[in-house]
């Protein structure tokens, strides 16, 4: 009886993180992005185990996107709920997850993010300096924050790349990159990500980078990320 009561308590605690609807993937929405598109402030996107070949965007929404790790804190949900971005149709938007302008109530929790290749960012958009105007970078193979204060926690961010693209000056943040934001990044494993120079680009910061950003990173394991720079 005590065990049953505990499970009920965990369920109530977890599902009340937001006070809106719960949108279930894939039973109600086939893709994570379609559920995000249908969501409103305060909703939770609850994603079942499986591999989702997507590049998702929060579109400024204060929502929770989570695997079933949010219900029982079983780490097996993290390794079995995968956003794989190897099939991106647009090389300019090939990060696994992209944030634009969200507050801290936009939360990503409990996924494996893999095979992302980064998002194009025009440095003329920087709010703090104009010295890089006209240059373009590819950022955030796993996650890209643009003027966002979103929260990312309890994820495995592995085997992503800020891919070098000919004609773009830089490529960085193979795992995570933030520009002009204030994100919170907790309890993640950021591993085996890359930012390699090629095609005349300058690779940097293979694991995690805050560019013109504030933010908090705590209790993350950042391991065996690789940067090559040939000048």
LOGU-916702 format. One line per field, with one value per residue: y, z negated, x negated of N, C-alpha, C in turn; residue in three letters; residue number from 1. Coordinates in pm, whole numbers, plus 50000, padded with zeros to 5 digits. Each point is the difference from the previous one (the first is absolute). Layout:
# LOGU-916702
n.y = [Y/...]
n.z = [Z/...]
n.x = [X/...]
ca.y = [Y/...]
ca.z = [Z/...]
ca.x = [X/...]
c.y = [Y/...]
c.z = [Z/...]
c.x = [X/...]
resn = [Ala/...]
resi = [NUM/...]
# end
This chain:
# LOGU-916702
n.y = [49880/49999/49890/49957/50039/49943/49896/50001/50015/49909/49929/50026/49977/49894/49962/50049/49960/49965/50103/49965/49972/49868/50019/49885/49965/49908/49972/50130/50020/49983/50132/50020/50034/49902/49935/50039/49977/49892/50022/50029/50122/49933/49963/49869/49985/49890/49963/49903/49887/50020/49986/50130/49985/50092/50124/50006/50084/50075/50079/50019/49877/50039/49892/49885/49960/49885/49913/49871/50042/50093/49879/49924/50091/49912/49990/49883/50083/50049/49883/49984/50129/49983/50118/49939/50087/49875/50018/50097/50066/50077/50010/50101/49894/49953/50091/49919/50103/50086/50090/50074/50070/49874/49993/50005/50033/50028/49874/49953/49879/49925/50056/49915/50094/49962/50005/50098/50097/50058/50126/50052/50081/50108/50019/50045/49886/50001/49999/49939/49962/50082/49957/49913/50117/49931/49952/49877/49946/49878/49996/49936/49903/49991/50114/50084/50092/50067/50084/49884/49989/49911/49895/49946/49887/49920/50042/49911/50082/49916/50003/50126/50089/50100/49970/49979/50119/49968/50108/49917/50104/49975/49905/50010/49949/49901/50011/50116/50092/50106/50076/50101/49895/49932/49892/49901/49944/49901/49928/50051/49902/50071/49913/49988/50128/50065/50070/49946/50055/50065/49990/50028/49914/50056/49874/50003/49977/49882/50032/50111/50096/50108/50043/50108/49904/50002/49956/49886/49940/49898/49927/50059/49890/50063/49906/49995/50131/50008/50087/50016/50061/50017/50100]
n.z = [50000/49919/50068/49994/49873/49989/50077/49930/49890/50050/50037/49884/49932/50080/50002/49880/50067/50095/50017/50114/50128/50004/50089/50034/50006/50091/49884/49970/49996/50129/50003/49947/50122/50046/49894/50023/50127/49943/49937/49874/49955/49931/50128/49991/50074/49988/50013/50066/49953/50068/50129/49987/50131/49913/50033/49869/50005/49896/50093/49900/50003/49894/50047/49952/50050/49970/49973/49989/50020/50050/50030/50035/50076/50082/49983/49997/49953/49939/49979/49966/49966/50132/50001/50116/50022/50026/49996/49946/50042/49896/50065/50025/49982/49970/49903/49898/49922/50035/49923/50003/49907/49962/49900/49869/50026/50101/49990/50018/49987/49984/50088/50101/50018/50126/50065/49910/50090/49919/49957/50115/49965/50035/49992/50109/49953/49973/49874/49980/50125/50075/49924/49986/50019/50061/49883/50044/49897/49981/49925/49891/50020/49867/49942/50057/49917/50042/49921/49950/49905/50096/49950/49991/49971/49945/50085/50098/50013/50101/50052/49962/50096/49969/50104/50055/50040/50120/49979/49894/49920/49911/49914/49906/49880/50016/49866/49943/50059/49927/50068/49928/49922/49924/50064/49954/49973/49962/49936/50095/50088/50020/50099/50044/49971/50116/50019/50119/50014/50101/50128/49935/49920/49888/49969/49908/49875/49999/49870/49935/50054/49921/50108/49951/49911/49918/49885/49968/49972/49956/49937/50096/50072/50020/50093/50037/49991/50133/49991/50130/50004/50129/49940]
n.x = [49917/49892/49963/50127/50007/49878/50040/50112/49925/49913/50107/50061/49888/49981/50127/49970/49892/50085/50080/49947/50013/50022/49905/50054/49871/50030/50059/49976/49870/49990/49978/49880/49954/50077/49953/49875/50021/50054/49886/50029/49980/49908/49998/50020/49890/50074/49872/50061/49947/49888/49977/49977/50015/49960/50029/50009/50105/49967/49951/49913/50048/50069/49940/50043/49883/50058/49903/50028/49876/50081/50050/49893/49935/50055/49866/50060/50091/49893/49946/50126/49988/49991/49942/50018/49902/49971/50131/49931/50105/49967/49886/50081/50079/49880/50019/49974/49962/50095/49941/50112/49935/49986/50089/49970/50125/49920/50043/49878/50060/49890/49915/49981/49906/50018/49884/50009/50020/50086/50005/50036/49898/50068/49869/50059/50056/49871/50042/49883/49983/49932/49901/50101/50055/50095/49957/49991/50065/49954/50108/49955/49912/49986/49962/50085/49947/50105/49931/49963/50093/50015/50065/49879/50063/49907/49909/49995/49896/50014/49878/49988/50026/49918/50074/49881/50044/49963/49924/50011/49981/50098/49965/50098/49966/49913/49993/49960/50076/49963/50085/49946/49974/50085/49955/50077/49883/50083/49910/49926/49997/49889/50010/49875/50001/50023/49889/50003/49881/50053/49969/49885/50067/50044/49966/50096/49964/49941/49986/49965/50075/49969/50060/49937/49982/50104/50041/50060/49885/50074/49909/49932/50005/49885/50010/49874/50012/50007/49898/50011/49882/50018/50069]
ca.y = [50120/50115/50010/50054/50141/50072/50013/50100/50129/50035/50036/50132/50099/50016/50052/50135/50094/50100/49995/49987/49867/49906/49954/49876/49959/50019/49949/50106/50075/49908/50054/50097/50134/50025/50027/50136/50094/50003/50030/50137/50026/49917/49861/49903/49900/49878/49920/49860/49949/49978/50090/50102/50066/50135/50118/50066/50139/50037/50117/50099/49957/49956/49865/49893/49886/49905/49856/49950/50023/50100/49936/49906/50023/49882/50046/49922/50079/50095/49932/49937/50103/50055/50093/49978/50106/49965/50012/50140/50038/50133/50006/50124/49979/49857/49965/49914/50086/50142/50091/50139/50100/49945/50025/49881/49901/49906/49896/49876/49909/49855/49946/49991/50085/49949/50018/50137/50059/50143/50100/50121/50122/50118/50077/50137/50004/50018/50123/50061/50047/49999/49974/49881/50017/49943/49864/49900/49884/49886/49984/49916/49877/49942/50102/50139/50104/50132/50096/49916/49966/49870/49907/49869/49918/49854/49950/49949/50076/49915/49979/50111/50077/50130/49958/50101/50018/50091/50134/50049/50027/49924/49896/49973/49947/49873/49950/50108/50137/50108/50136/50109/49941/49978/49868/49918/49871/49922/49853/49939/49944/50061/49905/49957/50099/50045/50128/49980/50093/49948/50092/50137/50047/49998/49925/50030/49963/49881/49954/50098/50136/50114/50114/50121/49946/49962/49864/49915/49859/49930/49853/49939/49927/50042/49902/49945/50079/50018/50114/50010/50134/50003/50139]
ca.z = [50000/49998/50132/50090/49966/50047/50145/50027/49965/50105/50119/49978/49997/50131/50101/49966/50030/50075/49961/50119/50048/50033/50138/50003/50125/50129/49999/50045/50104/50055/49982/49892/50052/50019/49867/49964/50081/49949/49857/49952/49877/49886/50037/49994/50106/49937/50113/49969/50048/50144/50072/50073/50095/50003/49953/49941/49959/49900/50052/49897/49910/49865/49988/49963/50092/49913/50007/49879/49887/49914/49913/49900/49989/50045/50105/50122/50093/50070/50107/50093/50063/50079/50111/50095/50101/50117/50123/50020/50141/50018/49928/49923/49876/49981/49859/49948/49935/50021/49915/50046/49919/49892/49862/49929/49989/50112/49941/50072/49897/50005/50135/50069/50119/50075/50145/50045/50070/49973/50055/50053/49925/50056/49890/50003/49907/49864/49937/49914/50077/50145/50062/50084/50098/50132/49991/49968/49929/49979/49855/49921/50063/49919/49960/50030/49935/50059/49913/49924/49861/49976/49906/50058/49889/50002/50137/50054/50124/50043/50143/50082/50060/50064/50126/50083/50129/50082/50012/49867/49941/49878/49959/49861/49912/50056/49915/49970/50019/49970/50040/49946/49918/49858/49976/49885/50055/49880/49991/50132/50047/50129/50026/50138/50098/50081/50072/50079/50109/50137/50099/49968/49878/49876/49901/49860/49893/50043/49902/49955/50007/49983/50077/49968/49919/49860/49989/49890/50028/49876/49993/50132/50035/50134/50015/50129/50115/50080/50090/50083/50057/50090/50029]
ca.x = [50083/49911/49937/50102/50017/49882/50010/50103/49940/49904/50075/50061/49893/49939/50090/50038/49893/50075/50139/50081/50030/49893/50010/49924/49934/50068/50137/50090/49929/49901/49866/49983/50024/50143/50056/49958/50079/50137/49998/50011/49926/50035/50023/49891/49991/49949/49954/49974/49873/49992/49909/50074/49909/50053/49927/50116/49994/50100/50070/50027/50106/49968/50057/49908/49990/49932/50025/50066/49910/50061/50097/49945/49856/49926/49909/50018/50082/49913/49927/50095/50083/49890/50021/49891/50015/49919/50078/50040/50014/49943/49872/49996/50078/49979/49983/50107/50099/49974/50076/49998/50070/50081/49959/49952/50108/49986/49915/49972/49953/50009/49983/49872/49995/49886/49986/50026/49886/49989/50090/49937/50026/49935/49943/50054/50113/49952/50050/49898/49884/50017/49870/50007/50107/49980/49949/50101/49948/50089/49994/50089/50044/50106/50098/49965/50080/49992/50070/50092/49968/50064/49938/49969/49950/50012/49993/49874/49977/49890/49974/50048/49891/50018/49940/49936/50065/49920/50055/50032/49870/49974/50093/49966/50103/50048/50108/50095/49954/50095/49969/50082/50104/49977/50059/49964/49959/49975/50006/49992/49874/49968/49891/49970/50046/49887/50000/49879/49974/49997/50058/49965/50065/49923/50075/49969/50094/50075/50098/50098/49949/50089/49952/50076/50109/49989/50051/49954/49978/49968/50009/49991/49879/49958/49892/49955/50043/49880/49988/49878/49990/49885/49967]
c.y = [50126/50023/50061/50149/50084/50023/50105/50140/50048/50044/50138/50109/50029/50068/50140/50099/50114/49980/49992/49856/49914/49948/49881/49969/49857/49963/50103/50081/49915/50046/50097/50140/50028/50025/50139/50104/50016/50047/50149/50014/49914/49855/49916/49905/49878/49898/49858/49959/49972/50095/50092/50075/50140/50102/50091/50144/50029/50121/50097/49958/49955/49868/49905/49893/49896/49857/49958/49996/50097/49938/49919/50012/49875/50042/49920/50074/50097/49932/49939/50098/50094/50098/49990/50095/49974/50019/50143/50035/50135/50011/50128/49987/49853/49964/49904/50085/50145/50083/50143/50086/49948/50047/49868/49893/49910/49896/49881/49903/49854/49935/49967/50084/49961/50033/50137/50060/50153/50088/50123/50120/50113/50088/50147/50014/50019/50134/50078/50055/49996/49955/49877/50012/49944/49859/49905/49881/49889/49957/49890/49875/49933/50100/50138/50092/50133/50096/49928/49974/49867/49914/49863/49914/49852/49943/49942/50064/49943/49990/50103/50078/50139/49989/50118/50005/50107/50135/50060/50008/49909/49883/49955/49951/49870/49939/50104/50134/50097/50131/50095/49947/49989/49864/49938/49858/49913/49850/49930/49931/50052/49932/49969/50092/50064/50141/50004/50104/49926/50107/50146/50055/49990/49931/50033/49939/49883/49958/50100/50139/50100/50117/50121/49965/49997/49855/49925/49858/49931/49849/49933/49921/50036/49924/49964/50068/50046/50123/49986/50136/50007/50141/50051]
c.z = [50000/50135/50101/49974/50050/50150/50037/49971/50107/50125/49986/50002/50139/50098/49966/50014/50085/49969/50120/50034/50008/50141/50016/50141/49982/49999/50047/50114/50049/49975/49883/50050/50019/49867/49952/50075/49946/49855/49972/49871/49885/50031/49983/50118/49938/50109/49955/50056/50150/50059/50089/50088/50026/49966/49941/49961/49900/50044/49890/49894/49864/49974/49951/50108/49928/50040/49871/49879/49900/49901/49889/49979/50030/50115/50129/50102/50081/50119/50105/50067/50073/50104/50089/50117/50126/50131/50025/50148/50031/49917/49918/49867/49962/49857/49959/49942/50016/49913/50052/49906/49885/49863/49933/49985/50123/49959/50095/49901/50042/50135/50028/50126/50079/50149/50049/50063/49993/50079/50045/49914/50060/49886/50002/49905/49855/49944/49927/50075/50148/50071/50090/50112/50136/49998/49954/49934/49998/49854/49948/50071/49926/49969/50034/49931/50070/49916/49911/49860/49961/49904/50066/49889/50024/50141/50029/50137/50060/50152/50087/50052/50040/50132/50076/50136/50077/50015/49867/49921/49882/49988/49861/49917/50055/49921/49981/50029/49967/50053/49935/49914/49854/49960/49869/50049/49883/50030/50135/50019/50143/50048/50148/50106/50068/50054/50080/50110/50133/50091/49966/49874/49881/49894/49857/49908/50037/49904/49973/50009/49979/50073/49969/49913/49854/49992/49885/50051/49873/50017/50137/50012/50145/50031/50147/50119/50074/50090/50080/50064/50082/50043/50127]
c.x = [49914/49936/50096/50020/49883/50007/50104/49946/49905/50074/50062/49894/49947/50093/50049/49887/50056/50147/50095/50028/49875/50027/49906/49949/49950/50149/50102/49940/49884/49857/49997/50033/50147/50069/49961/50084/50142/50009/50018/49921/50052/50025/49874/50011/49933/49970/49967/49865/50006/49897/50080/49901/50051/49892/50106/49970/50110/50082/50042/50099/49946/50072/49891/50006/49915/50030/50069/49907/50062/50097/49937/49850/49917/49909/50008/50086/49912/49932/50093/50095/49906/50052/49876/50020/49920/50074/50048/50003/49937/49873/49986/50073/49993/49961/50112/50113/49956/50094/49985/50086/50083/49952/49965/50107/50010/49895/49990/49938/50015/49983/49853/50011/49877/50011/50046/49876/49998/50095/49921/50038/49918/49951/50040/50118/49957/50046/49892/49880/50031/49872/50000/50103/49962/49945/50111/49932/50105/49983/50092/50048/50114/50110/49946/50099/49975/50085/50102/49947/50062/49918/49983/49940/50025/50007/49862/49982/49872/49992/50071/49880/50048/49926/49940/50068/49923/50071/50040/49870/49966/50097/49961/50116/50056/50113/50109/49934/50112/49947/50100/50114/49960/50056/49953/49977/49954/49999/50002/49864/49979/49872/49987/50060/49878/50023/49870/49987/50000/50056/49973/50063/49905/50085/49958/50106/50088/50110/50111/49939/50114/49937/50087/50121/49963/50047/49936/49984/49956/50016/50006/49869/49967/49871/49976/50068/49875/50012/49871/50001/49873/49964/50064]
resn = [Unk/Unk/Unk/Unk/Unk/Unk/Unk/Unk/Unk/Unk/Unk/Unk/Unk/Unk/Unk/Unk/Unk/Unk/Unk/Unk/Unk/Unk/Unk/Unk/Unk/Unk/Unk/Unk/Unk/Unk/Unk/Unk/Unk/Unk/Unk/Unk/Unk/Unk/Unk/Unk/Unk/Unk/Unk/Unk/Unk/Unk/Unk/Unk/Unk/Unk/Unk/Unk/Unk/Unk/Unk/Unk/Unk/Unk/Unk/Unk/Unk/Unk/Unk/Unk/Unk/Unk/Unk/Unk/Unk/Unk/Unk/Unk/Unk/Unk/Unk/Unk/Unk/Unk/Unk/Unk/Unk/Unk/Unk/Unk/Unk/Unk/Unk/Unk/Unk/Unk/Unk/Unk/Unk/Unk/Unk/Unk/Unk/Unk/Unk/Unk/Unk/Unk/Unk/Unk/Unk/Unk/Unk/Unk/Unk/Unk/Unk/Unk/Unk/Unk/Unk/Unk/Unk/Unk/Unk/Unk/Unk/Unk/Unk/Unk/Unk/Unk/Unk/Unk/Unk/Unk/Unk/Unk/Unk/Unk/Unk/Unk/Unk/Unk/Unk/Unk/Unk/Unk/Unk/Unk/Unk/Unk/Unk/Unk/Unk/Unk/Unk/Unk/Unk/Unk/Unk/Unk/Unk/Unk/Unk/Unk/Unk/Unk/Unk/Unk/Unk/Unk/Unk/Unk/Unk/Unk/Unk/Unk/Unk/Unk/Unk/Unk/Unk/Unk/Unk/Unk/Unk/Unk/Unk/Unk/Unk/Unk/Unk/Unk/Unk/Unk/Unk/Unk/Unk/Unk/Unk/Unk/Unk/Unk/Unk/Unk/Unk/Unk/Unk/Unk/Unk/Unk/Unk/Unk/Unk/Unk/Unk/Unk/Unk/Unk/Unk/Unk/Unk/Unk/Unk/Unk/Unk/Unk/Unk/Unk/Unk/Unk/Unk/Unk/Unk/Unk/Unk]
resi = [1/2/3/4/5/6/7/8/9/10/11/12/13/14/15/16/17/18/19/20/21/22/23/24/25/26/27/28/29/30/31/32/33/34/35/36/37/38/39/40/41/42/43/44/45/46/47/48/49/50/51/52/53/54/55/56/57/58/59/60/61/62/63/64/65/66/67/68/69/70/71/72/73/74/75/76/77/78/79/80/81/82/83/84/85/86/87/88/89/90/91/92/93/94/95/96/97/98/99/100/101/102/103/104/105/106/107/108/109/110/111/112/113/114/115/116/117/118/119/120/121/122/123/124/125/126/127/128/129/130/131/132/133/134/135/136/137/138/139/140/141/142/143/144/145/146/147/148/149/150/151/152/153/154/155/156/157/158/159/160/161/162/163/164/165/166/167/168/169/170/171/172/173/174/175/176/177/178/179/180/181/182/183/184/185/186/187/188/189/190/191/192/193/194/195/196/197/198/199/200/201/202/203/204/205/206/207/208/209/210/211/212/213/214/215/216/217/218/219/220/221/222/223/224/225/226/227/228/229/230/231]
# end
